[in-house]
Amino acid sequence: MRADWGIGSAALTSVFFDAEVSPDAWWHRFQREAVSPDDAAAMWEANGRIDVRHLLPRIECPTLVIHGRNDRAIPFERGRELSGGIRGARFISDDGGHVPRDFGSRRDAAILQFLLEDDYFAARRHAESAGHPAPSGTAVILFTDIADSTALTERMGDAAFRARSRALDERLRALIREHAGTPVEGKVLGDGVMAVFASAAQAIAAALACDAASREGELRLHLGIHAGDVSREGTNVYGGAVNIAARVAGEAAAGELLVSETVRALARTSAAVVFEDRGQHALKGIGEPHRLYAVRRGDGA
């Protein structure tokens, strides 16, 4: 950074932009005018020493966290951890880098939508006052996420994509409730849904129903399930098992449901499905590898 700041270095540019973006001279001029190379490096080093994790539970205001999956400057898992530590936080991801491909327009739209969503906050307050039924202790956690959302947005247009994804979101939440699950309000990861269940078989049945619903349109899902202990605070559900479930979903291909060994063991005699061993996976930010299984409908299911 001290050597390459502001001179158009390809290596330094790749830290801030993903591979599909080639910023012109304005980016390098911006670097030179904003800060000196030594100060840029000093700020980078200082940021690496900052740790605010112990402060996150004290945040009370509605919070939106946005992070690009291809961010080379800040690891993507840090964004998930930040969101997971803030009660009721909403997390949105895209396929961009540290600086988005459209230089902010889609993320600006997400921020504006978040600020204007009175219905979201009303629903959250209602859930808190009514006593949200999400289980505390051991739970089965389902994650769904729309595959290739950035490419779909570029092809369909932002308004059309958001309309279809919102309609699918409502459909998925209805299906989850039909299968005795609880969508976790305010905990949106990417363009998808998180839900908790008391039964692994119910979670699998709900995931397969969600996949079938997505196949009716152009939007396909990554789906993942894990089971473990969770903590509940207000409408939020968090803990190490939540992080693992998110990683399992991230390993799934479009239109694929993956489950952990824990879920397979819980559901192997109660769910009418076939589990295909996909081997050990090193999940980002998780110390030990996890054996994952693809789920297929069984005969007569």
C-alpha positions as CSV (number, residue, x, y, z in Angstrom):
1,M,0.0,0.0,0.0
2,R,2.8,2.4,0.8
3,A,4.5,1.6,-2.5
4,D,1.4,1.4,-4.8
5,W,-1.2,3.8,-3.4
6,G,-2.5,6.2,-6.1
7,I,-0.4,4.9,-9.0
8,G,-2.8,2.5,-10.7
9,S,-1.4,-0.7,-9.3
10,A,-3.4,-3.7,-10.5
11,A,-2.6,-5.6,-7.3
12,L,-3.9,-2.9,-5.1
13,T,-7.0,-2.3,-7.2
14,S,-7.9,-6.0,-7.0
15,V,-8.2,-5.6,-3.2
16,F,-11.0,-3.1,-3.6
17,F,-12.8,-4.2,-6.8
18,D,-13.9,-7.7,-8.0
19,A,-12.5,-9.2,-11.2
20,E,-15.3,-7.9,-13.4
21,V,-14.6,-4.2,-12.6
22,S,-11.8,-2.2,-14.2
23,P,-12.0,1.3,-12.6
24,D,-10.6,4.1,-14.7
25,A,-8.2,6.9,-13.6
26,W,-10.7,8.4,-11.3
27,W,-10.0,5.7,-8.7
28,H,-6.3,6.3,-8.7
29,R,-6.8,10.1,-8.6
30,F,-9.2,9.7,-5.7
31,Q,-6.6,7.8,-3.8
32,R,-4.0,10.5,-4.3
33,E,-6.3,13.3,-3.3
34,A,-7.8,11.5,-0.3
35,V,-4.8,10.5,1.7
36,S,-1.1,10.0,1.5
37,P,0.4,6.4,1.1
38,D,1.8,6.4,4.6
39,D,-1.5,7.6,6.1
40,A,-3.5,5.0,4.1
41,A,-1.2,2.2,5.3
42,A,-1.4,3.5,8.9
43,M,-5.3,3.5,8.8
44,W,-5.3,0.0,7.3
45,E,-3.1,-1.2,10.1
46,A,-5.2,0.5,12.7
47,N,-8.4,-1.0,11.3
48,G,-6.8,-4.4,11.7
49,R,-6.4,-3.9,15.4
50,I,-10.0,-2.7,16.1
51,D,-12.3,-5.2,17.8
52,V,-15.8,-4.1,18.6
53,R,-17.4,-7.6,19.1
54,H,-18.0,-7.0,22.8
55,L,-20.0,-3.9,22.0
56,L,-22.4,-5.5,19.5
57,P,-25.0,-6.8,22.0
58,R,-25.4,-3.2,23.3
59,I,-26.7,-1.9,20.0
60,E,-30.5,-1.3,20.2
61,C,-31.3,0.5,17.0
62,P,-32.5,-1.2,13.8
63,T,-29.3,-2.2,11.9
64,L,-28.6,-3.1,8.3
65,V,-25.3,-4.8,7.3
66,I,-24.3,-5.0,3.6
67,H,-21.3,-7.0,2.4
68,G,-20.1,-8.3,-0.9
69,R,-19.2,-12.0,-1.2
70,N,-16.1,-11.2,-3.3
71,D,-14.8,-8.5,-0.9
72,R,-11.0,-9.0,-0.7
73,A,-10.4,-6.1,1.7
74,I,-12.7,-7.4,4.5
75,P,-13.4,-11.2,4.7
76,F,-17.1,-12.0,4.0
77,E,-17.4,-14.0,7.2
78,R,-16.7,-10.8,9.2
79,G,-19.8,-9.3,7.8
80,R,-21.9,-12.2,8.9
81,E,-20.4,-12.2,12.4
82,L,-21.1,-8.5,12.7
83,S,-24.7,-9.0,11.8
84,G,-25.0,-12.1,14.0
85,G,-23.8,-10.1,17.0
86,I,-26.4,-7.4,16.7
87,R,-29.9,-8.1,18.0
88,G,-32.4,-8.1,15.1
89,A,-29.9,-7.0,12.5
90,R,-30.6,-7.5,8.8
91,F,-27.9,-8.8,6.5
92,I,-27.8,-8.3,2.7
93,S,-25.1,-9.6,0.5
94,D,-24.3,-9.4,-3.2
95,D,-21.6,-10.8,-5.5
96,G,-19.6,-7.6,-5.6
97,G,-16.3,-6.6,-4.1
98,H,-15.4,-4.0,-1.5
99,V,-16.6,-1.3,-3.9
100,P,-19.7,-2.6,-5.8
101,R,-19.8,-3.0,-9.5
102,D,-22.4,-0.3,-9.9
103,F,-20.6,1.9,-7.5
104,G,-23.3,2.0,-5.0
105,S,-26.7,2.3,-6.7
106,R,-28.0,-1.2,-5.7
107,R,-26.7,-0.9,-2.2
108,D,-28.1,2.6,-2.0
109,A,-31.4,1.2,-3.0
110,A,-31.2,-1.5,-0.3
111,I,-30.4,1.2,2.3
112,L,-33.4,3.3,1.2
113,Q,-35.7,0.3,1.3
114,F,-34.5,-0.6,4.8
115,L,-35.2,2.9,6.0
116,L,-38.6,3.1,4.5
117,E,-39.8,-0.4,5.5
118,D,-42.3,0.6,8.3
119,D,-44.0,-2.7,7.9
120,Y,-40.8,-4.6,8.8
121,F,-40.4,-2.7,12.0
122,A,-44.1,-3.0,12.9
123,A,-43.9,-6.8,12.3
124,R,-40.8,-7.0,14.5
125,R,-42.4,-5.0,17.4
126,H,-45.5,-7.2,17.1
127,A,-43.5,-10.4,17.2
128,E,-41.6,-9.1,20.3
129,S,-44.8,-8.1,22.1
130,A,-46.6,-11.4,21.2
131,G,-43.7,-13.6,22.4
132,H,-42.0,-15.0,19.3
133,P,-42.1,-18.8,19.3
134,A,-38.6,-19.4,18.0
135,P,-37.1,-22.1,20.1
136,S,-34.2,-21.5,22.5
137,G,-31.8,-24.4,23.2
138,T,-31.3,-27.0,20.5
139,A,-32.9,-26.1,17.1
140,V,-32.8,-27.2,13.5
141,I,-31.8,-24.2,11.3
142,L,-32.7,-23.7,7.7
143,F,-31.1,-21.1,5.4
144,T,-32.2,-20.3,1.9
145,D,-30.5,-17.8,-0.5
146,I,-31.3,-16.9,-4.0
147,A,-28.6,-18.1,-6.4
148,D,-26.9,-15.7,-8.8
149,S,-28.9,-12.7,-7.5
150,T,-26.5,-10.1,-9.1
151,A,-26.7,-11.7,-12.6
152,L,-30.5,-12.0,-12.3
153,T,-30.7,-8.3,-11.3
154,E,-28.7,-7.3,-14.3
155,R,-30.7,-9.4,-16.6
156,M,-34.2,-8.7,-15.2
157,G,-33.7,-5.2,-13.9
158,D,-33.6,-4.2,-10.2
159,A,-37.3,-3.5,-9.9
160,A,-38.4,-6.8,-11.5
161,F,-35.9,-8.8,-9.5
162,R,-36.9,-7.2,-6.2
163,A,-40.6,-7.8,-6.9
164,R,-40.1,-11.5,-7.7
165,S,-37.7,-12.0,-4.8
166,R,-40.2,-10.4,-2.4
167,A,-43.0,-12.6,-3.7
168,L,-40.8,-15.6,-3.3
169,D,-39.8,-14.5,0.2
170,E,-43.5,-14.4,1.2
171,R,-44.1,-17.8,-0.3
172,L,-41.1,-19.3,1.5
173,R,-42.2,-17.9,4.8
174,A,-45.7,-19.3,4.3
175,L,-44.3,-22.8,3.4
176,I,-42.0,-22.7,6.5
177,R,-45.0,-22.0,8.8
178,E,-47.0,-24.8,7.1
179,H,-44.2,-27.2,8.1
180,A,-44.2,-26.0,11.7
181,G,-41.2,-23.8,11.3
182,T,-40.6,-20.2,12.4
183,P,-39.1,-17.7,10.0
184,V,-36.7,-15.5,11.9
185,E,-37.9,-12.0,11.4
186,G,-35.2,-9.3,10.9
187,K,-32.5,-11.9,10.1
188,V,-32.2,-11.8,6.4
189,L,-29.0,-13.2,4.9
190,G,-28.5,-12.3,1.3
191,D,-31.7,-12.6,-0.7
192,G,-33.1,-15.4,1.4
193,V,-34.7,-16.6,4.6
194,M,-33.6,-18.1,7.9
195,A,-35.9,-20.3,9.9
196,V,-35.8,-22.6,12.9
197,F,-37.6,-25.9,13.5
198,A,-38.0,-28.4,16.4
199,S,-37.7,-31.4,14.0
200,A,-35.1,-32.2,11.4
201,A,-37.7,-34.0,9.3
202,Q,-39.9,-31.0,9.3
203,A,-37.0,-28.7,8.3
204,I,-36.1,-31.0,5.4
205,A,-39.7,-31.2,4.2
206,A,-39.9,-27.4,4.4
207,A,-36.7,-27.0,2.4
208,L,-37.8,-29.3,-0.3
209,A,-41.1,-27.4,-0.5
210,C,-39.2,-24.1,-0.8
211,D,-37.1,-25.5,-3.6
212,A,-40.1,-26.7,-5.4
213,A,-41.7,-23.2,-5.1
214,S,-38.6,-21.5,-6.5
215,R,-38.6,-23.9,-9.5
216,E,-41.9,-22.4,-10.5
217,G,-40.2,-19.2,-11.5
218,E,-36.7,-18.0,-12.6
219,L,-35.3,-17.8,-9.1
220,R,-33.4,-20.8,-7.7
221,L,-32.2,-21.3,-4.2
222,H,-29.1,-22.5,-2.3
223,L,-30.5,-24.4,0.8
224,G,-28.7,-25.6,3.8
225,I,-29.7,-27.2,7.2
226,H,-27.7,-27.7,10.4
227,A,-28.8,-28.4,14.0
228,G,-27.3,-27.3,17.3
229,D,-27.8,-25.0,20.3
230,V,-29.0,-21.5,19.7
231,S,-29.6,-18.4,21.8
232,R,-32.6,-16.2,21.4
233,E,-32.9,-12.5,22.2
234,G,-36.1,-10.8,21.1
235,T,-36.8,-11.9,17.5
236,N,-33.2,-12.8,16.8
237,V,-31.7,-16.3,16.9
238,Y,-27.9,-16.6,17.0
239,G,-25.0,-18.8,17.9
240,G,-22.3,-21.0,16.4
241,A,-24.9,-23.4,15.0
242,V,-26.4,-20.5,13.0
243,N,-23.1,-19.7,11.5
244,I,-22.5,-23.3,10.4
245,A,-26.0,-23.5,8.9
246,A,-25.2,-20.4,6.8
247,R,-22.0,-21.9,5.6
248,V,-23.7,-25.2,4.7
249,A,-26.2,-23.3,2.5
250,G,-23.2,-21.4,1.0
251,E,-21.7,-24.8,-0.2
252,A,-25.0,-25.8,-2.0
253,A,-25.3,-25.4,-5.7
254,A,-28.4,-23.7,-7.2
255,G,-31.4,-25.9,-6.6
256,E,-29.5,-28.1,-4.1
257,L,-30.3,-28.9,-0.4
258,L,-27.3,-29.8,1.7
259,V,-27.5,-30.9,5.3
260,S,-24.9,-31.6,8.0
261,E,-24.1,-35.0,9.5
262,T,-26.0,-33.9,12.6
263,V,-29.2,-33.3,10.6
264,R,-28.8,-36.6,8.6
265,A,-28.4,-38.5,11.9
266,L,-31.6,-36.9,13.3
267,A,-33.7,-37.4,10.2
268,R,-32.4,-40.6,8.6
269,T,-35.3,-42.7,10.0
270,S,-38.1,-40.1,10.0
271,A,-37.7,-38.3,6.6
272,A,-38.7,-40.0,3.4
273,V,-35.6,-38.8,1.6
274,V,-32.2,-40.1,0.3
275,F,-28.9,-38.7,1.7
276,E,-26.0,-38.6,-0.8
277,D,-22.6,-38.3,0.9
278,R,-20.7,-35.2,-0.4
279,G,-17.7,-35.7,1.8
280,Q,-15.9,-33.4,4.2
281,H,-16.1,-29.7,3.6
282,A,-13.9,-27.0,5.2
283,L,-16.4,-24.3,6.0
284,K,-15.2,-20.7,6.1
285,G,-14.6,-19.5,9.7
286,I,-15.4,-22.9,11.2
287,G,-12.5,-24.7,12.8
288,E,-13.4,-28.3,12.1
289,P,-14.5,-29.8,8.7
290,H,-18.1,-31.0,8.4
291,R,-19.4,-33.9,6.4
292,L,-22.3,-32.7,4.2
293,Y,-25.1,-34.7,2.5
294,A,-27.2,-33.7,-0.5
295,V,-30.9,-34.5,0.0
296,R,-33.0,-36.1,-2.7
297,R,-36.7,-37.1,-2.4
298,G,-37.1,-40.8,-1.8
299,D,-39.4,-43.2,-3.6
300,G,-43.0,-42.2,-3.1
301,A,-42.0,-39.0,-1.4
